[in-house]
Amino acid sequence: MKNEEVQAIIGPQRSAQAKFVIELGRKAQVPIISFSATSPSLSPSQNQFFIRTTQDDCVQVKAIANIVDTFGWREIVLIYEDTDYGNGLIPYLLDALQEIDTRVPYRSVIHPSSNNIEIIKELNKLKENHARIFIVHMTASLGSKLFVRAKEADMMSEGYAWVLTTGLSSLLDPMGSKVMDSMQGRNLTSIKIKSKSTTSLNFFGLWAYDTVWALAIAVEKAGCIVHCSFLKQNASNNNVDLAALGIFEMGTRLRNTILTTKFQGLSGNFHLVKGQLEPSAFELFNVIGRTERIIGHWTRETNLTSNENLPKNQISEDKLKQPIWPGYTSEQPTKLRIGVPVKGGFLDFVKVEWNPLIISGFSIDVFKDVIRALPFPLPYVFIPYANKTRQSKGTYDQLLGEINTLNYDAVVGDTTIVARRSLYVDFTLPYTESGVSMVVLMKDDESKILWIFLKPLSINLWLTTGVAFIFTGLVIWTLEHRVNNDFRGPPEQQLGLIFWFSFSTLAFAHRERVVNNWSRFVLIIWIFVVLILTQSYTANLTSMLTVQRLQPTFVDVKEIIKKGYNVGYLKDSFVKELLIDQLSFNESNLKAYEIPGEYHEALSKGTYNDGVAAIFDEIPYIKLFLAKYCFRYSMVGPIYKTDGFGFAFRRGSPLVPYVSRAILNVTQDKRKSLEYEKKYFSSQTTCEDQSTTISSHSPSLGVDSFGGLFIIAGIASLVSLLVYVFKFFYSYWHVLSDDNPIDSCWSKLVKMAKHFDLKDLSSYTFKGEESRIHDVASPDNHTRNSTEGSDDVIIHDDNRNLSSSSRHGDASMQDVLNSS
């Protein structure tokens, strides 16, 4: 720039070098044109005289993220060199991966000067962390060493996947045969070559050729072949004196001409946008041996597609052709290593069969359906948690601990979500019912059969009904006593009649007729109440005699604890801790069982003969047990809250929210639920519904069930009685006051009560006796009337006063009352 007065500079090739040269170009106004400095940290918009005739590295991050999302990778490791070129892309790549919920648990940074030992050490660290998917972003010189060492570390075998960015994949040919052989079977990304050139140059060579051609065209257009010179402000001979460079007069014109130059070059359409090459399509290819196999293309309009001729804005259903993965296999790498419990009982949930290895069960079927419901493929392999003798290696807690030690990626089975387990694993949403309950033996209760006829109604209802019968009988007797001979007689007979009449309505066997309209009104309502009561009693008694002949031996946990009976639980289950910590059982009273048959045997023995009073277990296990033994056992008592069965993953696993959403879709699918029920719990349809537990409360009907009826009947009876009593007092109270005004109120009430016991001859029921009564009431027969007859009577006229004969001495009111 100082001695030769160059008008433009092509290069440098590395981004770190370009930073310094760009600053020189800015001072001298000399265009700096680079076809290989791809770091996003170099921006033409921020450096006026910097022109990039290649693509910015950050334009490929969307394509890489699309690849990762297509294969469903939710964890990936970045390997990049510790330079401006390597570090510049990482922030953009992390943002793109975060958008698709892919986690980067580890980043491997390798310095360009690292030797083979340092590279092998870093690769071994990745193997120890069980890293399987890698994105590599580095230059060819460092990349060539990395892949040779990765081959030696057996990291180019089955189960691994490597994705290379454009910078490295564009330089595959110069790496040499040894490097190429080590890279076979990887999935790579590369700039798509639009032209059909047969040149052996790599892409950077094509961009270099097009860069020189573009500069030549721009020089001619700008007229810089002659009469182009530098204006120098300092004639210093010091080579490091930047002020001595001077300023290129035609620099701005030449730069603008280069930016507007367009032509069809070897690398495709040469067109600069904002100072750099316009982003084009990407090509994805497999490296198989020394051959490259194109498996798809990516553009901003179509994203990933296996068809490069797909029209813009049209989405391809077939995104990529099937890649050949390391190990020459078509099976996608990074299969989830899923631990499966090896069980001795309740095999309907998880069953492991050997020779050949077949893993099945309810939990396995649910997991497979969940995987199919995911929006991306998720390959997996089941690994039984067994020792060399094919027996379980430990408890469920130990199995879950294998996730924390990276021996498994997940655990699938009948694993209960418990708070302390969530400290070292992440659970999905539950896929089963939650809760722990109690199963007890059902047997005939001989002591209750003798008095079962009392069971349909509760004690309170029996007492309320008895009181209602007596009250109704008393009201009817009161309303009928003065006008109906059937309700008259000696005191003991009338008292018996009160009880007899009301209770006889139970069988509608009452023979006494009622003549008072108020009595009829009360009786109609009461008979309706009796009808409802008798029908309800009959229905409930029938139910008890035909359906509920068996009763649970225990319904209260406190009773079992108080009497010190033994109880059982599932071996290696957290239920043991629940029984000790929450329910305060003595550990010596707890017995562990493994299979449903052992449950059956222990419960059959009962509280003696080394048996148990109850079995405590989770509801899914109880439902499975009752499906086989439902006629002999029942789930009773309260349900102790738990969170149900779930799938376990490593802490912070990005798969958990996806799997949880898929579980919701599967469990809320009615068709799927019916399939599970029919396949694993079908025998339960022949038994009673065990989903409803038998409570410790009596099934007897209570007062609340008939409160409305009793209120209606009581109001009707009370209103009728009050109306009748009011009319009676209103008719005779003034008579008593006129006869003896000095009597006290109490004396008058006593006389009124005595008068109440007399017949009311004004009633139509006694019209046949009226003439005889008139004769009896004459003066001549006064003495005989006072002594003859079993019933004393009194007559009143329309003015509700005694007959005039009583006022003139024929028979006074006092005489009549005395005679009665």
C-alpha positions in Angstrom: 0.0 0.0 0.0 2.9 2.3 0.7 5.5 1.3 -1.9 3.3 -0.2 -4.6 0.3 2.0 -4.0 -2.1 -1.0 -4.6 -5.7 0.1 -5.4 -7.4 -3.0 -3.8 -6.4 -6.0 -1.6 -7.8 -9.5 -2.0 -7.5 -11.3 1.4 -6.4 -12.1 4.0 -7.8 -15.6 4.3 -8.3 -15.7 8.1 -10.8 -13.5 10.1 -8.2 -12.7 12.7 -5.8 -11.2 10.1 -8.6 -9.4 8.4 -9.3 -7.2 11.4 -5.9 -5.5 11.1 -5.9 -5.2 7.3 -9.4 -3.8 7.3 -8.3 -0.9 9.5 -5.4 -0.2 7.1 -7.9 -0.2 4.2 -10.1 2.3 6.1 -7.3 4.7 6.7 -6.0 4.5 3.1 -9.5 4.1 1.6 -8.4 1.0 -0.2 -11.1 -1.7 -0.7 -10.3 -4.9 1.3 -11.9 -7.9 -0.5 -12.0 -11.2 1.4 -13.5 -14.5 0.0 -12.7 -16.5 3.2 -13.1 -14.3 6.2 -16.5 -15.5 7.2 -16.6 -14.6 10.9 -19.8 -12.6 11.9 -17.6 -10.4 14.0 -16.4 -8.8 10.7 -19.3 -6.7 9.4 -19.1 -4.7 6.1 -21.8 -2.4 7.4 -19.4 -1.3 10.2 -16.3 -1.2 8.0 -16.9 1.0 5.0 -14.0 -0.4 2.8 -14.4 -4.1 3.8 -16.2 -6.2 1.1 -16.9 -9.9 1.7 -17.3 -12.0 -1.4 -18.4 -15.0 0.6 -21.3 -15.7 2.9 -21.4 -14.7 6.5 -21.2 -17.7 8.8 -24.3 -16.8 10.7 -26.5 -17.4 7.6 -26.0 -21.1 8.1 -27.3 -21.3 11.7 -30.9 -21.6 10.6 -30.0 -24.5 8.4 -28.1 -26.2 11.1 -30.9 -25.7 13.6 -33.4 -27.1 11.1 -31.2 -30.3 10.8 -31.0 -30.7 14.5 -34.8 -30.2 14.9 -35.6 -32.6 12.1 -33.6 -35.5 13.8 -35.1 -34.6 17.2 -31.8 -34.0 18.9 -32.5 -32.2 22.2 -28.9 -32.2 23.5 -25.9 -31.4 21.4 -22.2 -30.5 22.0 -20.4 -27.8 20.2 -16.7 -28.3 19.2 -15.0 -25.2 17.8 -11.6 -23.6 17.7 -10.5 -20.9 20.0 -10.1 -18.1 17.4 -12.1 -15.2 16.1 -13.4 -17.5 13.4 -14.5 -20.2 15.8 -15.9 -17.9 18.5 -17.7 -15.6 16.2 -20.4 -18.1 15.2 -21.2 -19.6 18.6 -23.5 -16.9 20.0 -25.7 -17.1 16.8 -25.7 -20.9 16.9 -26.7 -21.0 20.6 -29.6 -18.6 19.9 -30.8 -20.8 17.0 -30.6 -24.0 19.1 -32.4 -22.3 22.0 -35.3 -21.4 19.7 -35.9 -25.2 19.0 -35.4 -26.1 22.7 -32.1 -27.9 22.1 -29.8 -27.8 25.1 -26.0 -27.4 24.8 -24.7 -29.0 28.0 -21.1 -28.7 27.1 -18.9 -26.7 24.7 -15.5 -28.0 23.7 -13.0 -25.2 22.8 -9.8 -26.4 21.1 -6.9 -24.0 20.4 -5.4 -24.2 17.0 -2.0 -25.0 18.5 -3.3 -28.0 20.5 -1.2 -31.1 20.0 -2.6 -34.7 19.6 -2.4 -35.5 23.3 -4.5 -32.4 24.2 -7.1 -33.2 21.5 -7.4 -36.9 22.7 -7.8 -35.7 26.3 -10.7 -33.4 25.2 -12.3 -36.2 23.2 -12.1 -38.6 26.2 -13.8 -36.0 28.3 -16.7 -36.0 25.8 -17.0 -39.7 25.9 -17.1 -39.8 29.7 -20.0 -37.3 29.5 -21.8 -39.6 27.1 -21.9 -36.9 24.4 -23.0 -38.4 21.1 -24.1 -35.5 18.8 -21.5 -32.9 17.8 -21.5 -29.7 15.7 -17.9 -28.9 14.6 -16.9 -25.4 13.5 -13.2 -25.0 12.8 -10.7 -24.6 10.0 -9.4 -27.4 7.9 -6.0 -27.5 9.6 -7.4 -28.1 13.0 -10.3 -30.2 11.8 -8.0 -32.7 10.1 -6.2 -33.4 13.4 -9.5 -33.6 15.3 -11.1 -36.3 13.1 -8.0 -38.5 12.9 -7.9 -38.5 16.7 -11.7 -39.1 16.9 -11.3 -42.1 14.7 -8.6 -43.4 17.1 -11.0 -42.8 20.1 -13.7 -44.9 18.4 -16.0 -41.9 18.2 -16.6 -42.4 14.5 -18.5 -45.6 15.2 -22.2 -46.4 15.5 -24.1 -44.2 18.0 -22.3 -41.0 17.1 -23.3 -38.1 14.7 -21.1 -35.2 13.5 -22.4 -32.1 11.8 -19.9 -29.9 10.0 -20.4 -26.2 9.3 -19.8 -24.8 5.8 -16.2 -23.6 6.5 -15.0 -27.2 7.2 -17.2 -29.1 4.8 -16.1 -26.8 1.9 -12.5 -27.9 2.5 -13.0 -31.6 2.7 -10.9 -32.4 -0.4 -7.7 -30.8 0.9 -7.8 -32.8 4.1 -6.3 -35.9 2.5 -7.4 -39.5 2.3 -6.6 -40.4 5.9 -8.9 -37.7 7.2 -11.6 -38.5 4.7 -11.5 -42.1 5.7 -12.0 -41.1 9.3 -15.1 -39.0 8.5 -17.2 -41.6 6.7 -20.8 -41.9 7.6 -21.3 -38.4 9.0 -24.0 -35.9 8.2 -22.6 -32.7 6.9 -23.7 -29.3 5.6 -22.2 -27.5 2.6 -22.9 -24.6 0.3 -24.9 -25.8 -2.7 -23.1 -25.5 -6.0 -25.4 -24.0 -8.6 -23.1 -24.2 -11.6 -22.0 -27.4 -13.4 -18.3 -26.6 -13.3 -16.0 -29.6 -13.6 -13.1 -27.8 -11.8 -11.5 -29.6 -8.9 -11.4 -26.4 -6.8 -13.2 -26.3 -3.5 -15.7 -23.6 -2.8 -13.2 -21.1 -1.5 -11.3 -21.6 -4.7 -14.4 -20.8 -6.7 -15.1 -17.7 -4.6 -11.5 -16.6 -5.1 -11.9 -16.9 -8.8 -15.1 -14.9 -8.9 -13.6 -12.3 -6.6 -10.7 -11.6 -9.0 -13.1 -11.5 -11.9 -15.4 -9.1 -10.1 -12.5 -6.8 -9.2 -11.3 -6.8 -12.8 -14.7 -5.7 -14.0 -15.0 -3.0 -11.4 -11.5 -1.6 -12.1 -12.5 -1.2 -15.8 -15.8 0.4 -14.9 -14.3 2.8 -12.4 -11.5 3.8 -14.8 -8.7 3.0 -12.4 -6.4 1.4 -15.0 -4.6 4.8 -15.4 -4.6 8.1 -13.6 -5.2 6.5 -10.2 -2.8 7.7 -7.5 -2.4 8.2 -3.7 -2.4 11.5 -1.9 0.4 11.3 0.6 0.5 13.5 3.6 3.7 12.1 5.1 6.9 11.2 3.3 8.3 9.1 6.1 10.4 6.1 5.2 9.3 4.2 8.3 7.4 1.1 7.2 5.2 1.1 10.3 4.2 4.7 9.9 0.5 4.4 9.0 0.2 8.1 8.3 2.7 7.6 5.4 0.3 5.4 3.5 -1.7 8.2 2.1 -5.2 8.1 0.7 -6.4 6.4 -2.5 -8.3 9.0 -4.5 -10.5 6.6 -6.4 -11.0 4.3 -3.4 -14.7 5.3 -2.8 -15.6 5.0 -6.5 -13.9 1.6 -6.8 -15.6 0.3 -3.7 -19.1 1.4 -5.0 -18.4 -0.1 -8.4 -17.5 -3.5 -6.8 -20.7 -3.4 -4.7 -22.9 -3.0 -7.8 -21.1 -5.6 -9.9 -23.3 -8.5 -11.0 -22.5 -11.6 -13.1 -22.8 -15.3 -13.3 -19.6 -16.8 -11.8 -18.3 -20.3 -11.2 -19.8 -20.3 -7.7 -23.2 -19.1 -8.9 -24.8 -15.7 -9.1 -22.4 -13.0 -8.0 -24.5 -10.4 -6.3 -23.4 -8.4 -3.2 -26.0 -7.3 -0.6 -24.9 -4.9 2.1 -21.3 -5.5 1.3 -21.3 -9.3 1.3 -22.4 -12.2 -1.0 -26.1 -12.8 -1.0 -27.0 -15.9 0.9 -27.9 -18.8 -1.3 -29.1 -22.4 -0.8 -27.3 -25.0 1.3 -26.6 -28.5 0.3 -26.5 -31.4 2.8 -24.4 -34.4 2.0 -23.2 -37.7 3.6 -19.5 -38.6 3.6 -19.4 -42.4 2.9 -15.8 -43.5 2.4 -14.4 -41.0 -0.1 -17.7 -40.3 -1.7 -20.3 -37.6 -1.0 -24.0 -38.5 -1.1 -26.4 -35.5 -1.3 -29.3 -36.1 1.1 -31.1 -32.7 0.9 -31.1 -29.0 0.4 -32.0 -26.0 2.5 -33.3 -22.5 1.5 -35.0 -19.7 3.4 -38.2 -20.4 1.5 -38.5 -24.2 1.7 -36.3 -25.0 4.7 -35.1 -28.6 4.5 -36.2 -30.6 1.5 -35.0 -33.6 -0.5 -36.1 -32.0 -3.7 -33.9 -29.1 -4.9 -36.4 -28.2 -7.6 -39.2 -27.6 -5.1 -41.0 -24.3 -5.9 -40.6 -21.4 -3.4 -42.9 -21.2 -0.4 -43.9 -24.9 -0.9 -43.2 -27.2 2.0 -41.8 -30.7 1.3 -43.2 -33.6 3.4 -40.1 -35.6 2.7 -37.5 -33.4 4.3 -34.3 -35.5 3.8 -33.2 -38.7 2.3 -32.2 -41.4 4.7 -28.6 -40.7 5.8 -26.0 -43.5 6.3 -24.8 -43.0 9.9 -21.4 -44.0 11.4 -21.1 -47.8 11.5 -22.8 -48.0 8.1 -26.3 -48.1 9.6 -29.5 -46.4 8.7 -30.7 -46.3 12.3 -30.5 -42.9 13.8 -27.7 -42.4 16.4 -28.1 -41.2 19.9 -30.8 -43.7 20.9 -32.1 -43.0 24.3 -30.7 -45.6 26.7 -33.8 -46.4 28.7 -33.6 -48.4 31.9 -36.4 -50.8 32.6 -37.1 -52.4 36.0 -37.0 -56.2 36.2 -40.0 -57.3 38.3 -41.1 -60.5 39.9 -44.8 -59.5 40.2 -47.4 -57.2 38.6 -45.9 -58.1 35.2 -48.9 -56.4 33.5 -47.0 -53.1 34.0 -43.5 -54.1 32.9 -42.6 -57.6 31.8 -39.1 -58.6 30.7 -38.7 -61.8 28.7 -35.3 -63.3 27.7 -34.2 -65.3 24.6 -35.2 -63.2 22.7 -35.4 -60.0 24.7 -39.0 -58.8 24.7 -40.1 -56.0 26.9 -43.9 -55.4 27.2 -46.6 -54.2 29.6 -48.9 -51.3 30.2 -46.1 -48.8 31.0 -44.2 -49.9 27.9 -47.3 -49.5 25.6 -48.0 -46.0 27.0 -44.4 -45.0 26.4 -44.4 -46.2 22.8 -47.6 -44.3 22.1 -46.1 -41.2 23.7 -43.0 -41.5 21.5 -45.3 -41.7 18.4 -47.1 -38.6 19.5 -43.9 -36.5 19.6 -43.4 -33.9 16.9 -39.9 -35.4 16.1 -38.3 -38.9 15.9 -36.8 -40.2 19.1 -35.0 -43.5 18.8 -34.5 -45.5 21.9 -33.4 -48.8 23.2 -34.7 -50.6 26.3 -32.0 -51.9 28.7 -33.2 -54.2 31.6 -31.9 -53.3 35.0 -30.7 -56.8 35.7 -27.5 -58.6 36.8 -25.8 -61.5 35.2 -28.4 -63.9 36.6 -31.1 -61.9 35.0 -32.4 -60.8 38.4 -33.2 -57.2 39.4 -30.0 -55.3 40.3 -31.7 -53.2 43.0 -34.6 -51.0 44.1 -36.4 -48.4 42.1 -34.4 -45.7 43.8 -31.2 -47.4 42.7 -32.5 -47.7 39.2 -33.3 -44.0 39.1 -29.9 -43.2 40.5 -28.4 -44.8 37.3 -29.7 -41.8 35.4 -27.7 -39.5 37.6 -24.6 -41.5 36.9 -25.2 -41.3 33.2 -25.7 -45.1 32.8 -29.2 -44.5 31.5 -30.8 -41.5 29.7 -34.3 -42.3 31.1 -36.3 -44.8 33.1 -39.6 -46.2 31.8 -41.8 -48.3 34.0 -44.2 -48.2 37.0 -42.1 -45.6 38.7 -43.9 -43.4 41.2 -43.3 -39.6 41.2 -41.9 -38.9 44.7 -40.6 -35.6 46.0 -37.2 -37.0 47.2 -36.6 -38.7 43.8 -37.1 -35.4 42.0 -33.9 -34.2 43.6 -31.8 -36.2 41.1 -34.2 -36.8 38.2 -36.9 -35.0 36.3 -40.3 -36.6 36.0 -42.8 -36.2 33.3 -46.5 -35.6 34.0 -48.1 -38.8 35.4 -49.8 -41.3 33.1 -51.8 -43.1 35.7 -54.1 -42.5 38.6 -52.5 -41.3 41.8 -52.8 -42.3 45.4 -52.2 -45.0 47.9 -55.1 -46.9 49.5 -55.9 -50.1 51.5 -57.2 -53.5 50.4 -58.9 -55.7 52.9 -60.7 -59.0 53.0 -64.5 -59.1 52.5 -66.6 -61.5 54.7 -70.1 -62.0 56.0 -70.8 -60.1 59.2 -73.0 -62.6 61.1 -73.6 -60.2 64.0 -75.2 -57.6 61.7 -77.4 -60.0 59.7 -79.6 -60.7 62.8 -80.5 -57.0 63.0 -80.2 -56.1 59.3 -83.9 -55.1 59.2 -83.0 -52.0 61.2 -80.0 -51.1 58.9 -82.0 -49.4 56.0 -82.8 -46.4 58.2 -80.4 -44.6 60.5 -81.1 -44.3 64.2 -82.0 -40.6 63.8 -84.4 -41.4 61.1 -86.0 -44.2 63.2 -86.5 -41.8 66.1 -87.8 -39.0 63.9 -90.3 -41.4 62.2 -91.5 -42.6 65.6 -92.1 -39.1 66.9 -93.9 -38.2 63.6 -96.2 -41.3 64.0 -97.1 -40.3 67.6 -97.6 -36.7 66.8 -99.8 -37.5 63.8 -101.9 -39.9 65.8 -102.4 -37.3 68.5 -103.5 -34.7 66.0 -106.0 -37.0 64.4 -107.4 -38.0 67.8 -107.7 -34.3 68.7 -109.6 -33.5 65.5 -111.9 -36.5 65.7 -112.6 -37.0 69.4 -115.6 -34.7 69.8 -117.3 -35.7 66.5 -116.4 -39.4 65.9 -117.5 -42.3 68.2 -114.5 -44.3 66.9 -112.2 -42.0 68.8 -114.2 -42.1 72.1 -114.1 -44.5 75.0 -112.2 -45.1 78.2 -108.8 -43.2 78.6 -106.7 -46.4 78.1 -108.6 -47.3 75.0 -108.2 -43.8 73.5 -104.4 -43.8 74.4 -104.0 -47.1 72.5 -106.0 -45.7 69.6 -103.6 -42.8 69.2 -100.7 -45.2 68.7 -102.7 -47.8 66.7 -104.2 -45.5 64.2 -101.0 -43.8 63.1 -98.9 -46.9 63.0 -101.6 -48.9 61.2 -101.1 -46.5 58.3 -97.8 -48.3 57.6 -99.8 -51.2 56.1 -102.9 -49.0 55.3 -104.8 -51.3 57.8 -106.5 -48.6 59.8 -110.3 -49.3 60.1 -111.4 -46.2 61.9 -113.1 -43.7 59.6 -112.4 -39.9 59.9 -115.1 -37.4 59.6 -113.4 -34.1 60.1 -112.1 -32.4 56.9 -109.0 -31.2 58.7 -108.3 -34.8 59.8 -108.7 -35.9 56.2 -106.2 -33.2 55.0 -103.7 -34.4 57.6 -104.2 -38.0 56.8 -103.7 -37.6 53.1 -100.3 -35.9 53.5 -99.3 -38.4 56.2 -100.2 -41.4 54.0 -98.0 -40.0 51.2 -95.1 -39.6 53.7 -95.6 -43.2 54.9 -95.7 -44.4 51.2 -92.3 -42.8 50.5 -90.8 -44.1 53.7 -92.0 -47.7 53.2 -90.8 -47.8 49.6 -87.4 -46.4 50.4 -87.0 -48.8 53.3 -88.0 -51.8 51.1 -85.5 -50.7 48.4 -82.6 -50.2 50.7 -83.3 -53.5 52.6 -83.5 -55.3 49.3 -80.2 -53.9 48.2 -78.5 -54.9 51.5 -79.8 -58.5 51.3 -78.9 -59.1 47.7 -75.9 -56.9 46.8 -74.0 -56.1 49.9 -73.8 -59.3 51.7 -70.0 -59.1 52.2 -68.6 -56.4 54.4 -64.9 -55.3 54.7 -63.2 -56.7 57.8 -61.6 -53.3 58.4 -62.5 -49.8 57.3 -60.4 -47.7 59.7 -56.6 -47.6 59.6 -56.5 -46.4 63.2 -58.2 -49.6 64.3 -55.5 -51.7 62.7 -52.7 -49.6 64.2 -54.4 -49.7 67.7 -54.7 -53.5 67.7 -51.2 -54.0 66.4 -52.2 -56.0 63.3 -49.7 -56.7 60.5 -50.1 -55.0 57.1 -48.4 -55.7 53.8 -46.9 -53.5 51.0 -45.1 -54.0 47.7 -41.4 -54.9 48.0 -38.9 -52.1 47.3 -41.8 -49.6 47.1 -41.9 -46.1 48.8 -45.1 -47.2 50.4 -43.1 -48.5 53.4 -41.9 -45.0 54.1 -45.4 -43.7 53.9 -46.7 -46.3 56.4 -44.0 -45.5 58.9 -43.7 -41.7 58.5 -47.3 -40.7 57.7 -49.4 -43.4 59.2 -47.2 -44.2 62.2 -47.1 -48.0 61.7 -44.5 -49.9 63.6 -41.9 -51.3 61.2 -42.2 -54.7 62.9 -45.8 -54.9 61.7 -44.9 -54.4 58.1 -44.5 -57.3 55.6 -43.2 -57.0 52.1 -44.7 -58.9 49.2 -43.9 -59.1 45.5 -46.7 -60.7 43.5 -50.5 -60.5 43.6 -50.6 -64.2 44.7 -48.7 -63.3 47.9 -51.2 -60.5 48.5 -54.1 -63.0 48.2 -52.4 -65.6 50.5 -51.6 -63.1 53.2 -55.1 -61.5 53.2 -56.8 -64.9 53.3 -54.9 -65.9 56.5 -56.3 -62.8 58.2 -54.8 -61.2 61.3 -53.7 -64.5 62.6 -51.7 -67.4 61.1 -49.0 -65.0 60.0 -51.3 -63.1 57.7 -52.1 -59.4 57.4 -55.1 -57.2 58.2 -54.7 -55.1 55.0 -52.4 -54.5 52.0 -51.3 -50.9 51.3 -50.4 -50.1 47.7 -50.8 -47.6 44.9 -54.1 -47.5 43.1 -52.9 -48.9 39.8 -51.5 -52.0 41.5 -54.7 -52.3 43.5 -56.9 -52.1 40.4 -54.8 -54.9 38.8 -55.1 -57.0 42.0 -58.8 -56.5 42.3 -59.2 -57.4 38.6 -58.3 -61.0 39.6 -59.7 -61.1 43.1 -62.5 -58.6 43.2 -65.1 -60.9 44.8 -63.0 -61.5 47.9 -61.3 -58.1 48.5 -62.2 -54.5 48.4 -60.4 -51.1 48.5 -61.5 -49.2 51.6 -60.7 -46.2 53.6 -59.1 -42.9 52.5 -56.8 -42.4 49.6 -53.4 -41.0 50.5 -52.2 -38.5 47.9 -49.3 -39.4 45.6 -48.5 -38.2 42.1 -48.9 -41.4 40.1 -46.5 -43.1 37.7 -44.2 -41.1 35.4 -41.2 -41.4 33.2 -37.9 -40.2 34.6 -35.2 -38.3 32.7 -31.9 -36.5 33.6 -32.2 -33.3 35.5 -32.7 -30.4 33.0 -33.5 -32.7 30.1 -35.2 -30.8 27.3 -37.2 -33.9 26.5 -39.4 -33.6 29.6 -41.8 -30.9 28.4 -42.2 -32.6 25.0 -42.9 -36.0 26.6 -45.3 -34.5 29.1 -47.3 -32.9 26.4 -47.4 -36.1 24.5 -48.6 -38.0 27.6 -51.5 -35.6 27.9 -52.5 -36.3 24.3 -52.3 -40.1 24.8 -54.1 -40.3 28.2 -56.9 -38.0 27.0 -57.5 -40.1 24.0 -60.6 -42.1 24.9 -59.9 -44.8 22.2 -56.4 -45.4 23.7 -57.8 -45.5 27.2 -60.3 -48.2 26.2 -57.6 -50.2 24.6 -55.5 -50.2 27.7 -58.5 -51.0 29.9 -59.5 -53.9 27.7 -56.0 -55.3 27.3 -54.8 -55.1 30.9 -57.9 -54.6 33.1 -60.5 -56.5 31.2 -61.4 -59.0 33.9 -62.5 -56.1 36.1 -65.6 -55.7 34.0 -67.1 -58.9 35.6 -66.7 -57.5 39.1 -68.1 -54.6 41.0 -66.7 -51.2 40.3 -63.7 -51.0 42.5 -63.0 -47.4 41.6 -65.4 -46.4 44.4 -64.2 -47.3 47.8 -66.3 -48.5 50.7 -66.3 -45.9 53.4 -66.5 -46.4 57.1 -70.0 -44.7 57.2 -73.2 -46.7 57.2 -75.2 -46.8 54.0 -78.4 -46.3 56.0 -80.8 -43.6 54.9 -80.7 -40.5 57.1 -83.1 -37.7 58.2 -81.6 -35.5 55.5 -83.1 -37.7 52.8 -86.7 -37.1 54.0 -86.4 -33.7 55.8 -88.7 -32.0 53.2 -91.4 -34.6 53.7 -91.4 -34.3 57.5 -91.5 -30.6 57.3 -94.5 -30.6 55.0 -96.4 -33.2 57.2 -95.5 -31.3 60.4 -96.7 -28.0 59.0 -100.0 -29.6 57.8 -100.7 -31.2 61.1 -99.7 -28.2 63.1 -101.9 -25.8 61.0 -104.9 -28.1 61.2 -104.5 -28.5 65.0 -104.1 -24.7 65.6 -107.2 -23.9 63.5 -109.3 -26.5 65.3 -108.2 -25.3 68.8 -108.7 -21.7 67.9 -112.3 -22.4 66.8 -113.0 -24.5 69.9 -111.8 -21.8 72.3 -113.5 -19.1 70.3 -116.8 -20.9 70.6 -116.9 -21.6 74.4 -114.5 -19.2 76.1 -117.1 -16.4 76.5 -119.7 -18.8 77.9 -117.3 -19.8 80.7 -116.6 -16.1 81.4 -120.3 -15.2 81.7 -121.1 -18.1 84.0 -118.5 -17.5 86.6 -116.5 -14.3 85.9 -114.4 -14.6 89.0 -112.8 -17.9 88.0 -109.1 -17.8 87.2 -107.8 -18.4 83.8 -106.4 -21.8 84.9 -109.8 -22.8 86.2 -111.4 -21.9 83.0 -108.9 -24.0 81.0 -109.6 -27.0 83.2 -113.3 -26.6 82.6 -112.6 -26.2 78.9 -110.6 -29.4 78.9 -113.5 -31.2 80.6 -115.9 -29.7 78.1 -113.6 -31.0 75.2 -114.3 -34.5 76.2 -118.1 -34.1 75.5 -119.7 -35.0 72.2 -120.3 -32.2 69.8 -124.0 -32.9 69.0 -124.0 -30.1 66.5 -121.9 -32.2 64.2 -123.7 -34.0 61.4 -122.4 -37.3 62.8 -124.7 -37.0 65.8 -127.9 -35.7 64.1 -129.7 -39.0 64.9 -129.3 -38.4 68.6 -130.5 -34.8 68.6 -134.1 -35.4 69.4 -133.3 -37.7 72.3 -130.9 -35.1 73.7 -133.7 -32.5 73.7 -135.9 -34.8 75.7 -133.2 -35.6 78.1 -132.5 -31.9 78.6 -136.2 -31.1 79.7 -136.9 -30.0 83.4 -138.7 -33.2 84.2 -135.9 -35.4 83.2 -133.0 -33.4 84.5 -132.1 -35.7 87.3 -132.2 -38.8 85.1 -130.1 -37.1 82.4 -127.4 -36.4 84.9 -126.9 -40.0 85.8 -127.8 -42.1 82.8 -125.8 -42.8 79.7 -122.2 -43.4 79.2 -121.6 -40.1 77.4 -122.6 -36.7 78.6 -123.5 -34.2 75.8 -124.2 -30.5 75.4 -126.2 -28.6 72.7 -125.6 -25.2 71.4 -127.6 -23.1 69.0 -126.4 -21.2 66.0 -125.3 -18.3 68.3 -122.8 -20.8 69.8 -124.5 -20.5 73.2 -125.9 -23.2 75.4 -129.7 -23.8 74.9 -132.0 -21.5 76.7 -133.2 -24.3 78.9 -129.9 -24.5 80.6 -130.1 -20.8 81.4 -133.6 -21.2 83.1 -132.6 -23.9 85.5 -133.4 -26.9 83.2 -129.7 -27.8 83.2 -127.0 -25.3 83.9 -123.6 -25.4 82.3 -122.1 -26.1 85.7 -124.4 -29.0 86.3 -123.5 -30.5 83.0 -119.8 -30.2 83.6 -120.3 -31.6 87.1 -122.3 -34.6 85.8 -119.6 -35.3 83.2 
